[in-house]
Amino acid sequence: MAETTVLAQPGEKQGLGKKSFTFFTDVAREMRKVSWPKRDELQDATVITLVLCVVLALFTFGVDKVFETIIRGIFRLF
């Protein structure tokens, strides 16, 4: 059965300490529900991320060089 957090009733004020304790208790409860990736999955995701970063960096570099060449060509005309 799902656990629920008891909220303050309307008009009832909670102190900062009680709110903080409730928040961190809820965070700990939710973190236990997380399905963490296995080592192999994490390594695969890391490799994919690094390769994608390199590919995008090279693409950006290439597009920048093409535009640089075009802009330099245009300014040589004037």
Secondary structure, 3 states (H helix, E strand, C coil): CCCCCCCCCCCCCCCHHHHHHHHHHHHHHHHHHCCCCCHHHHHHHHHHHHHHHHHHHHHHHHHHHHHHHHHHHHHHHC
